[in-house]
């Protein structure tokens, strides 16, 4: 089976987010008042082949722990959807 994968990565609570802070400070100057708690992350998307959803999820979680994220300072959320057939 093929699965479309989306991994949302964000800094853990308590870890400084200078990019988010810069955005938050800048928004009022651009006329966007009332915005707070800005945090910046990244989204990683790809397709993975696996026997079933549980196997795909386990593989992606391993990828996150070993390569896609820094588990010391980042959290990740994995979303899997069955990919459309090829062809």
C-alpha positions as a printed Julia matrix, in Angstrom:
87×3 Matrix{Float64}:
  0.0    0.0     0.0
  1.06   3.58   -0.64
  0.45   6.34    1.87
  0.73  10.09    1.54
  2.53  11.36    4.6
  2.52  14.81    6.18
  4.86  15.46    9.11
  4.25  18.74   10.93
  7.29  19.75   12.96
  7.29  22.48   15.58
  9.51  23.6    18.42
  8.57  22.23   21.84
  6.92  24.53   24.34
  9.57  26.45   26.25
 12.06  26.42   23.36
 12.78  29.92   22.06
 11.29  30.63   18.63
 13.04  33.79   17.35
 11.36  33.57   13.94
  7.93  33.37   15.54
  8.77  36.27   17.85
  9.88  38.41   14.89
  6.63  37.7    13.06
  4.57  38.45   16.16
  6.35  41.8    16.71
  5.97  42.76   13.04
  2.27  42.03   12.55
  0.93  45.05   14.5
  3.09  47.37   12.37
  1.36  45.92    9.3
 -2.1   46.54   10.75
 -2.75  43.07   12.2
 -3.58  43.63   15.85
 -4.45  41.01   18.44
 -2.14  38.24   17.21
 -0.16  36.36   19.85
  1.57  33.06   20.44
  3.13  32.88   16.97
  5.22  29.72   16.5
  6.97  28.72   13.27
  7.38  25.13   12.13
  7.86  23.1     8.99
  5.84  20.61    7.0
  7.43  17.6     5.32
  5.39  15.68    2.72
  6.2   12.44    0.93
  4.8    9.06   -0.14
  5.79   5.82    1.56
  5.04   2.2     0.67
  4.22  -0.21    3.48
  2.19  -3.35    4.16
 -0.48  -1.42    6.07
 -1.11   1.85    7.92
  0.42   0.61   11.18
  3.65  -0.35    9.41
  3.74   2.97    7.55
  3.19   4.93   10.77
  5.92   2.99   12.58
  8.37   3.64    9.75
  7.58   7.36    9.6
  7.82   7.7    13.4
 11.27   6.07   13.18
 12.25   8.52   10.41
 11.16  11.4    12.64
 13.13  10.16   15.63
 16.29   9.4    13.63
 16.42  12.08   10.93
 13.46  14.37   10.18
 13.27  16.08   13.58
 15.44  16.94   16.52
 13.5   15.16   19.28
 15.32  17.17   21.96
 13.73  20.47   20.88
 11.0   19.55   18.36
  7.67  17.76   18.41
  6.11  16.18   15.34
  2.64  15.16   14.26
  2.25  12.51   11.55
 -0.79  12.33    9.26
 -1.22   9.39    6.87
 -3.76   9.03    4.08
 -4.0    6.22    1.59
 -2.48   7.38   -1.7
 -4.35   7.13   -4.96
 -3.34   4.17   -7.12
 -0.55   4.85   -9.6
 -1.47   4.75  -13.25
